[in-house]
Amino acid sequence: MAGVEKTIVFLHPDLGIGGAERLVVDAAVGLQNRGHKVVIFTSHCDPRHCFDEARDGTLDVRVRGNSLIPPSLLGRFSILCAILRQIHLILQITLLTSELRTLNPSAFFVDQLSAGLPLLKLVVPNSPIFFYCHFPDLLLVQGRQKWYKRLYRLPFDIWEEWSMGFADSIAVNSSFTKGIVSRTWPSLASKRSLEVVHPCIDVRSTSSSSSSSSSADKDEGVLPWTKNGIILSINRFERKKDIALAIKAFASLSPSQRGKAKLIIAGGYDNRVHENVSYHTELVNLAEGAPFRLKTATAKTVVSALNTGSDVEVLFLLSVPNTLKEILLRSAKLLVYTPSNEHFGIVPLEAMLRGVPVLAANNGGPTETVVEGETGWLRDPGQIKEWAKVMDKVLNGMGEEELKRMGRRGVERVRGKFADTQMAERLEEIIERMPRGDKAAQSGLVVMVVGAVVAALAGVVSAVYLKLW
């Protein structure tokens, strides 16, 4: 039973396509379905590169704070720009216009970036803030080996922990992340209780008939390669996702083991992001080069994907639309989820809901979702041969009834523990017990002075960094 209707305002940096964005959209839709008014403010939302709910009118998405600061400066300073864009967004909806005052928010849902929380608490002191920490940003940054990179990041790392303390409630996406956060910020964890709110998925959009589907009857004929067996990988084209592991394991199978099976690598791809472009090229070269010599193709549209030749062994699909993603998930024999120490991982849930077994790394979030031998397999990402053995087992060693049984267990697990309605209920319960105005007595002067000092320090270090880069 939903509680009293509230107006919940979401703040999210870039409402594109990714696990964090999927969680935000699902949380917003879930709370909206429980009778609450939901508005999402973001600094960027491209209708051509976002989830359907963000563009089809399901959610009230408003782009603000995007007119002064670019996402980066010459491909650098992305964190500084992100902070300034968030501050610009907050100022625009609170002080420069009456937009937020008109909404009169009952609570804020903020995720990914905590830098603007002190300002938000200062200008809207009576609306409690819920902050969802996907993972400490300071642990996501690469290239810290260089001393000036560490110096550049220092004020932002300090700001991240300090600003998070202004949230009235903090949640993380898994027990794994909770442990990481507690070790990274012991002082914060000792003062604040960290809630675990698992990302969940909409189980209503998938009919119950999918629970009994198998590789033999999943959309046969819709995809021309279904009868030969599809091994599917869905991830953003980022090196930390270790998509190369899927290629290496697939290539480790003998030609007779592979048969006419196809490895399909689909995922988030934005040609504005240099890493997406370069990593795709790197993966193509890995598959086609020695010693693997696999034939590849890359498709950017549904039509080009369906017209791919039958002799293609590795097919790259860039930023697939939801309709094709759904067909792929229903048609696959196995989902391969390669990231190590993934914070949670929503894709394994999407696959299990559609009756597809999952092969994932034996660390991080998947250890909380995939049950070894029941809904899939957990393997050491350093043991490529072990991943190849599972692929061979699914392609050649398991009968249809065995695959069906494993698929049914996956559906039952997702529906029982990771339904979107459960996440919405959990979020609603947390928001209900957050005190209104509990931190209103925080000194605005202290906030502004400390913020100014940190900002000035960041500017000085940025200048030094730019000089040395």
PyMOL commands that set and color helices and strands:
alter all, ss='L'
color gray80, all
select helices_A, chain A and resi 19-33+52-55+78-96+99-103+117-123+137-139+147-164+175-184+186-191+208-212+226-228+239-241+244-252+255-258+274-288+302-306+322-331+347-353+365-368+384-397+400-417+420-432+444-468
alter helices_A, ss='H'
color red, helices_A
select strands_A, chain A and resi 7-12+37-42+60-63+107-111+129-133+169-172+194-196+230-234+262-267+296-299+314-318+334-337+358-361+376-379
alter strands_A, ss='S'
color yellow, strands_A
deselect
rebuild
show_as cartoon
